[in-house]
Amino acid sequence: WENISLDIVGIFVVLFAIQLFPWAGVRWLQFWGFFSGGVCCLLIGLLWPALIDNTSGILLVIYYIQYGSYWIPNTTTYVMSALVYKPSIRGTLNGLSAAAGKVGAIIGVTAFTKMFEVCDDKTGDDHQQCINDAVQRVMFTSFAAACGGMFCTIYGVGLEPTGAKNKK
């Protein structure tokens, strides 16, 4: 039921984000998506000790707020390439962008796994404390990655689209 409810929330967030494209613009929508994801990660990292005893609170926070907030940058990523890249090189750069995203995912999974593997040799309360510390490290690292996404969106994405509608 958790995956189904997550997908339902995600569908509504994507539909909402698509409606915001003309009003907010893809660039700023992506920026605010990274911002909201970063704030959620920071809050989870800071409040994790208080959330440990509340399992349903943890699920709500992680599934609905954090993951749901990442739907906006994911949506704008696909739209952004059509607006930013020149039509003559759009396919190549879109492929390179997708490859960079895959490399980032591999790095993230590998790094996050290593953060938790240090807890394997611990037992009892030491193991649980190590896991809690690792969760906080993951959230703070995700916050830093979201800040990187905000920086790249502001300074790496031009103000004007270079698509066909701007040709003279």
C-alpha positions as CSV (number, residue, x, y, z in Angstrom):
1,W,0.0,0.0,0.0
2,E,2.9,2.3,0.7
3,N,4.2,2.2,-2.9
4,I,0.7,2.7,-4.4
5,S,0.1,5.7,-2.2
6,L,3.5,7.1,-3.0
7,D,2.8,6.7,-6.7
8,I,-0.6,8.4,-6.3
9,V,1.0,11.4,-4.5
10,G,3.7,11.5,-7.2
11,I,1.2,11.6,-10.1
12,F,-0.6,14.5,-8.5
13,V,2.6,16.4,-7.8
14,V,3.8,15.9,-11.4
15,L,0.4,17.0,-12.8
16,F,0.6,20.1,-10.5
17,A,4.2,20.8,-11.6
18,I,3.2,20.6,-15.3
19,Q,0.5,23.2,-14.6
20,L,3.1,25.5,-13.0
21,F,5.5,25.5,-16.0
22,P,4.0,28.4,-17.8
23,W,3.5,30.5,-14.7
24,A,6.8,29.8,-12.8
25,G,9.1,28.7,-15.7
26,V,11.0,25.5,-15.8
27,R,14.2,27.0,-14.3
28,W,12.6,28.4,-11.2
29,L,10.3,25.4,-10.7
30,Q,13.4,23.2,-10.8
31,F,15.2,25.5,-8.3
32,W,12.3,25.4,-5.9
33,G,12.0,21.6,-6.3
34,F,15.7,21.3,-5.3
35,F,15.1,23.8,-2.5
36,S,12.1,21.9,-1.0
37,G,13.9,18.6,-1.3
38,G,17.0,20.1,0.4
39,V,14.9,21.6,3.2
40,C,13.2,18.3,3.8
41,C,16.5,16.4,3.9
42,L,17.9,19.0,6.3
43,L,14.9,18.8,8.6
44,I,14.9,15.0,8.6
45,G,18.7,15.1,9.5
46,L,18.2,17.6,12.3
47,L,15.0,16.1,13.7
48,W,16.0,12.4,13.2
49,P,16.6,11.8,17.0
50,A,13.1,13.0,17.8
51,L,11.6,11.0,14.9
52,I,13.2,7.6,15.8
53,D,10.4,6.5,18.2
54,N,7.6,7.6,15.8
55,T,7.6,5.0,13.0
56,S,4.5,6.4,11.2
57,G,5.9,9.9,11.4
58,I,9.2,8.7,9.8
59,L,7.3,7.0,7.0
60,L,5.1,10.1,6.3
61,V,8.1,12.4,6.4
62,I,10.3,10.3,4.2
63,Y,7.8,9.0,1.7
64,Y,5.4,11.9,1.2
65,I,7.5,15.0,1.8
66,Q,11.0,14.2,0.8
67,Y,10.3,11.8,-2.1
68,G,7.3,13.8,-3.3
69,S,9.4,17.0,-3.4
70,Y,11.8,15.3,-5.8
71,W,9.2,14.7,-8.4
72,I,9.4,18.4,-9.5
73,P,13.1,18.4,-10.4
74,N,12.7,15.0,-12.1
75,T,9.9,16.4,-14.2
76,T,11.7,19.6,-15.1
77,T,14.8,17.6,-16.1
78,Y,13.0,16.1,-19.0
79,V,11.4,19.4,-20.1
80,M,14.6,21.4,-19.5
81,S,16.6,19.7,-22.2
82,A,14.0,20.6,-24.8
83,L,14.2,24.3,-23.8
84,V,17.9,24.8,-23.1
85,Y,19.8,22.7,-25.7
86,K,19.9,23.9,-29.3
87,P,17.9,21.6,-31.6
88,S,21.0,20.6,-33.6
89,I,22.7,19.1,-30.5
90,R,19.7,18.3,-28.3
91,G,19.8,14.5,-28.7
92,T,23.5,14.3,-27.9
93,L,23.4,16.6,-24.9
94,N,20.2,15.0,-23.6
95,G,21.9,11.6,-23.7
96,L,25.0,13.0,-21.9
97,S,22.7,14.5,-19.3
98,A,20.9,11.2,-18.8
99,A,24.3,9.4,-18.5
100,A,25.4,12.0,-15.9
101,G,22.2,11.3,-13.9
102,K,22.9,7.6,-13.9
103,V,26.5,8.1,-12.8
104,G,25.2,10.3,-10.0
105,A,22.8,7.6,-8.9
106,I,25.6,5.0,-8.8
107,I,27.8,7.3,-6.8
108,G,24.9,8.0,-4.4
109,V,24.0,4.4,-3.9
110,T,27.6,3.4,-3.4
111,A,28.3,6.2,-0.9
112,F,25.2,5.7,1.1
113,T,25.8,2.0,1.3
114,K,29.3,2.6,2.6
115,M,27.9,5.0,5.3
116,F,25.8,2.1,6.6
117,E,28.4,-0.7,6.2
118,V,30.5,0.8,9.0
119,C,27.7,-0.3,11.4
120,D,27.9,-4.0,10.4
121,D,30.5,-4.9,13.1
122,K,28.6,-3.2,15.9
123,T,26.0,-4.8,18.1
124,G,23.1,-3.8,20.4
125,D,22.8,-0.1,21.2
126,D,26.0,0.8,19.5
127,H,24.6,-0.7,16.2
128,Q,21.4,1.3,16.5
129,Q,23.3,4.5,17.3
130,C,25.6,3.9,14.3
131,I,22.5,3.4,12.1
132,N,20.9,6.6,13.4
133,D,24.2,8.5,12.8
134,A,24.3,7.1,9.2
135,V,20.8,8.2,8.5
136,Q,21.7,11.7,9.6
137,R,24.8,11.6,7.4
138,V,22.7,10.5,4.4
139,M,20.2,13.3,4.9
140,F,22.9,16.0,5.3
141,T,24.7,14.6,2.2
142,S,21.4,14.8,0.3
143,F,20.9,18.3,1.5
144,A,24.3,19.2,0.1
145,A,23.4,17.6,-3.2
146,A,20.2,19.6,-3.4
147,C,22.2,22.8,-2.8
148,G,24.4,21.7,-5.7
149,G,21.3,21.3,-7.8
150,M,20.1,24.7,-6.9
151,F,23.5,26.3,-7.7
152,C,23.7,24.5,-11.1
153,T,20.1,25.5,-11.9
154,I,20.7,29.2,-11.1
155,Y,24.2,29.5,-12.7
156,G,24.1,26.8,-15.3
157,V,20.8,27.2,-16.9
158,G,20.4,30.2,-19.2
159,L,17.4,32.6,-18.8
160,E,16.2,32.2,-22.4
161,P,15.3,28.9,-24.0
162,T,17.1,28.1,-27.2
163,G,14.4,26.0,-28.8
164,A,12.7,26.4,-32.1
165,K,10.2,28.9,-30.9
166,N,13.0,31.5,-30.4
167,K,14.5,31.1,-33.9
168,K,14.2,34.2,-36.1
